[in-house]
Amino acid sequence: PPRKKQKEGVMRLQADCDNSGVIRFELDQISTLNHNVRFSPVVEVGGVPWRVRVRKNQETQNFTLLVQLESIAAPKNPFTFDVEAQFILIHSDESKSFSVTRKKTFHRYQQTMNGFCRCWIKIMQEKEGFIKEDKIIVETRFTISGKTSIRDSSVLDFSDPSEPSNDVALVIDGEKIYVNKGILAVYSPVLKTMFFGDFAEKNKMEIEMKDIVREEFVELLHVIYPSCKKITNDSMKYLLKLGDRFDIAYVLDRVEDFLIYWAEMEKKEKLELADQYKLIRLKQFINDSAITAVTRIESQPRFDFTDPSELSHDLALVIDGQKIYVNKGILAVHSPVFDTMFFGAFSEKDKEEIELKDIVREEFIDFLHVIYPSCKTITNDSAEYLLDLGDRFMIANVMNRVEDFLIFPSIMANKRKLRLANHYRLFKLQ
């Protein structure tokens, strides 16, 4: 049966099936509506978050009610798809409701579909039948089809002991989870100390972890690794708890994003989480302040790829005659090219040093900073060579992050952006 939820400002949110849904949005105090947009809560349809936008719009000398459907914050693995939507302004006699049907192909970041514009003066007259007690109801019924995944990722299986990049088994609730120590170490200073510090666990092939629910820890791994699994309303609280316990800034930031844009939770509860876990951007959002680009920079690891003494490094890449030290596991889980190079039937498999040709050393270091959870940012100068390296080594995460950077306003000319979009198949940017 359709899923129904009761929320403030919404009569009903429901999804008829995985690829279609209905957002019925009740707006009160409509007479005070201005150019500021009012948003419905978010509903997920077809793996994509959606909401309705409503605002008072001025066209020449006339005011209209503008209603739009919007896909928000592109999913980790973006899609292109066709959308057919029916926009309805509900009349007191529903047989007299106004409706219009639109079609559009969505293939970029945060895209909107215009629904309808209706004369403001007519809507505000009760005799017209659309307004009652200073309230109107807008309903949007929509279906998506022709969905094509772009740079898709797979769900990882941490119960598989045969994965060659894994080098330790974590025993939780009596069951083993197989991971790569280096990957966890670059995200978590707590786990780095456990795996590489002067502790009894340092040289063990199996490490027992207590006071943890196995399924919850697996979900934590899916956030750290490049997996297509998502944070959900059910997982967000224990992910915050685990992210805080193991001091993983990356996980806390990702859950904070979820709480800002998608979580179905009362503001009071969000504020409690923001205070408990120091989620600054979430607190700004709750207080209707401008959200700044705040990250936990003080907690983000600093990576020196020229330092051979870093314990999580297990391989030297030789570029332009100089060595760069990396962890094979973290490169392998992001790149099928590196996975084959390091763990396949090639001569490089057992080497402690591997030469990479036709690469600029400084550019490759910037490339590593995008793969690793580093606080270093993408720039207009680095975007193009990062795309080139991401494409060469087939790293979806790099391609997606650079594409997101290019989508937001920058000094790069649109003509150059379009060239990059066409060359590297950046469908969101197009």
Secondary structure, DSSP 8 states (H G I E B T S, - for coil): ----EEETTEEEEEEEETTEEEEEEEE-SGGG--SS-EE---EEETTEEEEEEEEEEEETTEEEEEEEEEE-S--SS-EEEEEEEEEEE--SSGGG-EEEEEEEEE-SSS-EEEEEEEEHHHHT-GGGSS-BTTBEEEEEEEEEEEEEESS------TT-TT-TT--EEEEETTEEEEE-HHHHHHH-HHHHHHHHSSSGGGG-SEEE--S--HHHHHHHHHHHTT-S----TTTHHHHHHHHHHTT-HHHHHHHHHHHHHT----HHHHHHHHHHHT-HHHHHHHTT--------TTTS----TT-TT-TT--EEEEETTEEEEE-HHHHHHH-HHHHHHHHSSSGGGG-SEEE--S--HHHHHHHHHHHTT-S----TTTHHHHHHHHHHTT-HHHHHHHHHHHHS--SS-HHHHHHHHHHHT-TTT-
